[in-house]
């Protein structure tokens, strides 16, 4: 007899903004430069970055968060391609993105961002076989769910130079202080905070209250 309610869309913008923040931090080595300068070391030549303008952003998943990321990436003049078996070509055309196969996305993207739920179909979606297809200059962002990626395979690809960098907010097991990705200098890590903003938390409360009243 207990009614259960959910507020799944209240933190969409916060999650999308965090994905963009991680993407830009990857492109410009911001955490690494920050840490070194905090140690009193001024070393500009170590942190040659890349622009995101004119780069191919591959979105795996075009739901609420993926769509919000697509709109923001277009503001940075990125070319957005999408893999999502549940959306139509018409929807993608309306959003100004291109619907492609996962194989094409992996082979052509300069940045890849994950935005799908964790299900039996998506668990381990990106593993060693998929990482063998990407450009060595690719940078991967995951703010969705940790189980979507084979973390060991990603670590090995980073160490082998098959992937240029990664930014990870979610992990297969949390808390993730001992996770191998937290030990790589090529990975930016945050502790599952993509949805953690004052605005999102306030909207979650309002959303739940509206449902309870209804």
C-alpha positions as YAML, in Angstrom:
chain: A
units: angstrom
residues:
- id: 1
  name: UNK
  ca: [0.00, 0.00, 0.00]
- id: 2
  name: UNK
  ca: [3.00, 2.33, -0.17]
- id: 3
  name: UNK
  ca: [3.15, 4.68, -3.14]
- id: 4
  name: UNK
  ca: [6.68, 5.23, -4.48]
- id: 5
  name: UNK
  ca: [7.52, 8.36, -6.47]
- id: 6
  name: UNK
  ca: [10.62, 9.36, -8.40]
- id: 7
  name: UNK
  ca: [12.15, 12.61, -9.62]
- id: 8
  name: UNK
  ca: [14.30, 11.48, -12.56]
- id: 9
  name: UNK
  ca: [14.41, 14.72, -14.56]
- id: 10
  name: UNK
  ca: [15.14, 17.28, -11.84]
- id: 11
  name: UNK
  ca: [18.93, 17.02, -12.20]
- id: 12
  name: UNK
  ca: [19.10, 16.77, -16.01]
- id: 13
  name: UNK
  ca: [20.70, 20.18, -16.53]
- id: 14
  name: UNK
  ca: [23.16, 19.66, -13.66]
- id: 15
  name: UNK
  ca: [24.26, 16.32, -15.14]
- id: 16
  name: UNK
  ca: [24.60, 17.80, -18.62]
- id: 17
  name: UNK
  ca: [26.65, 20.73, -17.35]
- id: 18
  name: UNK
  ca: [28.94, 18.37, -15.42]
- id: 19
  name: UNK
  ca: [29.53, 16.31, -18.55]
- id: 20
  name: UNK
  ca: [30.49, 19.47, -20.44]
- id: 21
  name: UNK
  ca: [32.73, 20.60, -17.58]
- id: 22
  name: UNK
  ca: [34.56, 17.27, -17.60]
- id: 23
  name: UNK
  ca: [34.93, 17.41, -21.38]
- id: 24
  name: UNK
  ca: [36.50, 20.87, -21.25]
- id: 25
  name: UNK
  ca: [38.71, 19.87, -18.31]
- id: 26
  name: UNK
  ca: [39.96, 16.91, -20.35]
- id: 27
  name: UNK
  ca: [40.61, 19.05, -23.41]
- id: 28
  name: UNK
  ca: [42.68, 21.58, -21.47]
- id: 29
  name: UNK
  ca: [44.28, 19.45, -18.68]
- id: 30
  name: UNK
  ca: [42.75, 21.78, -16.10]
- id: 31
  name: UNK
  ca: [43.01, 19.58, -12.96]
- id: 32
  name: UNK
  ca: [46.62, 18.62, -13.71]
- id: 33
  name: UNK
  ca: [47.65, 22.24, -14.35]
- id: 34
  name: UNK
  ca: [45.82, 23.36, -11.21]
- id: 35
  name: UNK
  ca: [47.54, 20.74, -9.03]
- id: 36
  name: UNK
  ca: [51.01, 21.53, -10.36]
- id: 37
  name: UNK
  ca: [50.62, 25.28, -9.91]
- id: 38
  name: UNK
  ca: [49.34, 24.72, -6.37]
- id: 39
  name: UNK
  ca: [52.69, 23.04, -5.74]
- id: 40
  name: UNK
  ca: [54.40, 26.24, -6.92]
- id: 41
  name: UNK
  ca: [55.47, 24.84, -10.30]
- id: 42
  name: UNK
  ca: [54.90, 27.07, -13.36]
- id: 43
  name: UNK
  ca: [55.15, 24.76, -16.39]
- id: 44
  name: UNK
  ca: [53.07, 25.90, -19.35]
- id: 45
  name: UNK
  ca: [54.62, 23.54, -21.89]
- id: 46
  name: UNK
  ca: [53.26, 20.42, -20.15]
- id: 47
  name: UNK
  ca: [49.66, 21.32, -20.80]
- id: 48
  name: UNK
  ca: [49.14, 21.76, -24.53]
- id: 49
  name: UNK
  ca: [45.40, 21.21, -24.98]
- id: 50
  name: UNK
  ca: [42.94, 20.91, -27.84]
- id: 51
  name: UNK
  ca: [39.92, 22.96, -28.83]
- id: 52
  name: UNK
  ca: [36.51, 21.29, -28.77]
- id: 53
  name: UNK
  ca: [35.37, 23.45, -31.70]
- id: 54
  name: UNK
  ca: [34.89, 21.38, -34.90]
- id: 55
  name: UNK
  ca: [35.53, 18.15, -32.99]
- id: 56
  name: UNK
  ca: [33.21, 15.16, -33.28]
- id: 57
  name: UNK
  ca: [31.28, 14.45, -30.09]
- id: 58
  name: UNK
  ca: [29.78, 10.98, -29.93]
- id: 59
  name: UNK
  ca: [26.84, 10.68, -27.54]
- id: 60
  name: UNK
  ca: [25.89, 7.19, -26.46]
- id: 61
  name: UNK
  ca: [22.27, 7.78, -25.51]
- id: 62
  name: UNK
  ca: [20.01, 10.69, -26.47]
- id: 63
  name: UNK
  ca: [17.59, 10.85, -23.58]
- id: 64
  name: UNK
  ca: [17.01, 13.90, -21.42]
- id: 65
  name: UNK
  ca: [20.65, 14.35, -20.39]
- id: 66
  name: UNK
  ca: [22.11, 13.36, -23.75]
- id: 67
  name: UNK
  ca: [19.86, 15.85, -25.54]
- id: 68
  name: UNK
  ca: [20.87, 18.61, -23.11]
- id: 69
  name: UNK
  ca: [24.56, 17.82, -23.72]
- id: 70
  name: UNK
  ca: [23.98, 17.89, -27.49]
- id: 71
  name: UNK
  ca: [22.47, 21.38, -27.34]
- id: 72
  name: UNK
  ca: [25.34, 22.69, -25.22]
- id: 73
  name: UNK
  ca: [27.99, 21.05, -27.39]
- id: 74
  name: UNK
  ca: [26.49, 22.73, -30.45]
- id: 75
  name: UNK
  ca: [27.04, 26.04, -28.67]
- id: 76
  name: UNK
  ca: [30.74, 25.12, -28.67]
- id: 77
  name: UNK
  ca: [30.52, 24.42, -32.43]
- id: 78
  name: UNK
  ca: [31.01, 20.68, -32.04]
- id: 79
  name: UNK
  ca: [29.70, 18.13, -34.56]
- id: 80
  name: UNK
  ca: [27.40, 15.77, -32.66]
- id: 81
  name: UNK
  ca: [26.76, 12.16, -33.63]
- id: 82
  name: UNK
  ca: [24.54, 9.83, -31.63]
- id: 83
  name: UNK
  ca: [24.07, 6.13, -31.03]
- id: 84
  name: UNK
  ca: [20.66, 5.32, -29.55]
- id: 85
  name: UNK
  ca: [18.49, 2.46, -30.86]
- id: 86
  name: UNK
  ca: [15.39, 4.03, -29.29]
- id: 87
  name: UNK
  ca: [15.34, 7.39, -31.07]
- id: 88
  name: UNK
  ca: [14.31, 8.21, -34.64]
- id: 89
  name: UNK
  ca: [16.19, 9.92, -37.44]
- id: 90
  name: UNK
  ca: [13.48, 12.59, -37.41]
- id: 91
  name: UNK
  ca: [14.09, 13.37, -33.72]
- id: 92
  name: UNK
  ca: [17.83, 13.62, -34.39]
- id: 93
  name: UNK
  ca: [17.33, 15.91, -37.39]
- id: 94
  name: UNK
  ca: [15.15, 18.17, -35.26]
- id: 95
  name: UNK
  ca: [17.95, 18.36, -32.68]
- id: 96
  name: UNK
  ca: [20.60, 18.89, -35.34]
- id: 97
  name: UNK
  ca: [22.55, 15.70, -34.64]
- id: 98
  name: UNK
  ca: [23.36, 12.64, -36.75]
- id: 99
  name: UNK
  ca: [22.17, 9.16, -35.79]
- id: 100
  name: UNK
  ca: [24.90, 6.56, -36.44]
- id: 101
  name: UNK
  ca: [25.85, 3.01, -35.49]
- id: 102
  name: UNK
  ca: [27.93, 2.40, -32.37]
- id: 103
  name: UNK
  ca: [30.78, 1.23, -34.59]
- id: 104
  name: UNK
  ca: [30.78, 4.48, -36.60]
- id: 105
  name: UNK
  ca: [30.56, 6.55, -33.42]
- id: 106
  name: UNK
  ca: [33.55, 4.78, -31.90]
- id: 107
  name: UNK
  ca: [35.67, 5.13, -35.04]
- id: 108
  name: UNK
  ca: [34.95, 8.81, -35.76]
- id: 109
  name: UNK
  ca: [34.51, 10.56, -32.40]
- id: 110
  name: UNK
  ca: [37.08, 12.86, -30.81]
- id: 111
  name: UNK
  ca: [35.06, 12.90, -27.58]
- id: 112
  name: UNK
  ca: [32.62, 10.25, -26.37]
- id: 113
  name: UNK
  ca: [30.07, 10.89, -23.62]
- id: 114
  name: UNK
  ca: [27.88, 8.19, -22.03]
- id: 115
  name: UNK
  ca: [24.19, 8.90, -21.33]
- id: 116
  name: UNK
  ca: [22.32, 5.59, -21.08]
- id: 117
  name: UNK
  ca: [20.81, 3.74, -18.10]
- id: 118
  name: UNK
  ca: [22.46, 0.61, -16.75]
- id: 119
  name: UNK
  ca: [20.47, -2.43, -17.92]
- id: 120
  name: UNK
  ca: [21.25, -5.98, -18.95]
- id: 121
  name: UNK
  ca: [21.57, -4.69, -22.51]
- id: 122
  name: UNK
  ca: [24.00, -1.86, -21.67]
- id: 123
  name: UNK
  ca: [26.16, -3.45, -18.97]
- id: 124
  name: UNK
  ca: [29.74, -3.59, -20.27]
- id: 125
  name: UNK
  ca: [28.71, -1.70, -23.41]
- id: 126
  name: UNK
  ca: [32.24, -0.33, -23.79]
- id: 127
  name: UNK
  ca: [34.95, -2.93, -23.35]
- id: 128
  name: UNK
  ca: [38.28, -3.87, -24.91]
- id: 129
  name: UNK
  ca: [36.73, -4.76, -28.29]
- id: 130
  name: UNK
  ca: [35.06, -1.36, -28.54]
- id: 131
  name: UNK
  ca: [38.13, 0.53, -27.30]
- id: 132
  name: UNK
  ca: [40.21, -1.09, -30.03]
- id: 133
  name: UNK
  ca: [38.13, 0.85, -32.57]
- id: 134
  name: UNK
  ca: [38.56, 4.39, -31.24]
- id: 135
  name: UNK
  ca: [41.04, 7.06, -32.29]
- id: 136
  name: UNK
  ca: [44.11, 7.24, -30.01]
- id: 137
  name: UNK
  ca: [43.24, 10.93, -29.52]
- id: 138
  name: UNK
  ca: [39.75, 10.17, -28.16]
- id: 139
  name: UNK
  ca: [38.65, 11.44, -24.75]
- id: 140
  name: UNK
  ca: [35.85, 9.57, -22.95]
- id: 141
  name: UNK
  ca: [33.40, 11.00, -20.40]
- id: 142
  name: UNK
  ca: [31.05, 8.92, -18.24]
- id: 143
  name: UNK
  ca: [28.51, 10.63, -16.01]
- id: 144
  name: UNK
  ca: [25.83, 7.96, -16.45]
- id: 145
  name: UNK
  ca: [26.56, 4.64, -14.69]
- id: 146
  name: UNK
  ca: [29.83, 2.91, -13.87]
- id: 147
  name: UNK
  ca: [28.81, -0.53, -15.09]
- id: 148
  name: UNK
  ca: [28.51, 0.71, -18.66]
- id: 149
  name: UNK
  ca: [32.28, 0.47, -19.09]
- id: 150
  name: UNK
  ca: [34.86, -2.23, -18.45]
- id: 151
  name: UNK
  ca: [37.07, -0.21, -16.11]
- id: 152
  name: UNK
  ca: [40.06, -2.54, -16.44]
- id: 153
  name: UNK
  ca: [39.85, -2.38, -20.23]
- id: 154
  name: UNK
  ca: [39.68, 1.42, -20.13]
- id: 155
  name: UNK
  ca: [42.68, 1.60, -17.81]
- id: 156
  name: UNK
  ca: [44.72, -0.68, -20.10]
- id: 157
  name: UNK
  ca: [43.73, 1.36, -23.17]
- id: 158
  name: UNK
  ca: [44.80, 4.57, -21.44]
- id: 159
  name: UNK
  ca: [48.13, 3.09, -20.36]
- id: 160
  name: UNK
  ca: [48.76, 1.75, -23.88]
- id: 161
  name: UNK
  ca: [48.04, 5.12, -25.47]
- id: 162
  name: UNK
  ca: [44.93, 3.84, -27.27]
- id: 163
  name: UNK
  ca: [42.81, 6.45, -25.46]
- id: 164
  name: UNK
  ca: [44.07, 9.99, -24.76]
- id: 165
  name: UNK
  ca: [42.10, 10.59, -21.58]
- id: 166
  name: UNK
  ca: [38.95, 9.90, -19.62]
- id: 167
  name: UNK
  ca: [36.77, 11.74, -17.12]
- id: 168
  name: UNK
  ca: [34.72, 9.51, -14.85]
- id: 169
  name: UNK
  ca: [32.01, 10.50, -12.36]
- id: 170
  name: UNK
  ca: [30.48, 7.05, -11.83]
- id: 171
  name: UNK
  ca: [32.00, 3.68, -10.97]
- id: 172
  name: UNK
  ca: [30.97, 0.03, -10.98]
- id: 173
  name: UNK
  ca: [31.45, -0.09, -7.20]
- id: 174
  name: UNK
  ca: [31.00, 3.02, -5.05]
- id: 175
  name: UNK
  ca: [32.59, 4.50, -2.98]
- id: 176
  name: UNK
  ca: [35.46, 4.11, -5.44]
- id: 177
  name: UNK
  ca: [38.55, 5.34, -3.62]
- id: 178
  name: UNK
  ca: [40.49, 2.20, -4.52]
- id: 179
  name: UNK
  ca: [39.31, 2.08, -8.13]
- id: 180
  name: UNK
  ca: [42.16, 1.63, -10.61]
- id: 181
  name: UNK
  ca: [40.94, 4.61, -12.66]
- id: 182
  name: UNK
  ca: [41.51, 6.88, -9.65]
- id: 183
  name: UNK
  ca: [45.21, 6.02, -9.85]
- id: 184
  name: UNK
  ca: [45.77, 7.05, -13.47]
- id: 185
  name: UNK
  ca: [47.09, 10.55, -14.26]
- id: 186
  name: UNK
  ca: [45.21, 10.33, -17.54]
- id: 187
  name: UNK
  ca: [41.83, 10.19, -15.78]
- id: 188
  name: UNK
  ca: [39.85, 13.01, -14.18]
- id: 189
  name: UNK
  ca: [37.64, 11.59, -11.44]
- id: 190
  name: UNK
  ca: [34.76, 13.05, -9.45]
- id: 191
  name: UNK
  ca: [32.72, 11.23, -6.75]
- id: 192
  name: UNK
  ca: [29.33, 10.79, -8.49]
- id: 193
  name: UNK
  ca: [28.44, 14.49, -8.25]
- id: 194
  name: UNK
  ca: [27.01, 15.21, -11.72]
- id: 195
  name: UNK
  ca: [23.57, 15.86, -10.27]
- id: 196
  name: UNK
  ca: [24.77, 17.53, -7.10]
- id: 197
  name: UNK
  ca: [23.81, 21.18, -7.41]
- id: 198
  name: UNK
  ca: [21.70, 23.35, -5.15]
- id: 199
  name: UNK
  ca: [19.25, 23.92, -8.00]
- id: 200
  name: UNK
  ca: [18.85, 20.22, -8.77]
- id: 201
  name: UNK
  ca: [18.31, 19.25, -5.15]
- id: 202
  name: UNK
  ca: [15.68, 21.96, -4.71]
- id: 203
  name: UNK
  ca: [13.86, 20.86, -7.86]
- id: 204
  name: UNK
  ca: [13.95, 17.22, -6.72]
- id: 205
  name: UNK
  ca: [12.18, 18.25, -3.52]
- id: 206
  name: UNK
  ca: [9.57, 20.26, -5.41]
- id: 207
  name: UNK
  ca: [9.03, 17.44, -7.91]
- id: 208
  name: UNK
  ca: [8.48, 14.86, -5.18]
- id: 209
  name: UNK
  ca: [6.15, 17.20, -3.29]
- id: 210
  name: UNK
  ca: [4.03, 17.76, -6.42]
- id: 211
  name: UNK
  ca: [3.73, 14.00, -6.95]
- id: 212
  name: UNK
  ca: [2.80, 13.34, -3.32]
- id: 213
  name: UNK
  ca: [0.09, 16.04, -3.51]
- id: 214
  name: UNK
  ca: [-1.19, 14.58, -6.78]
...
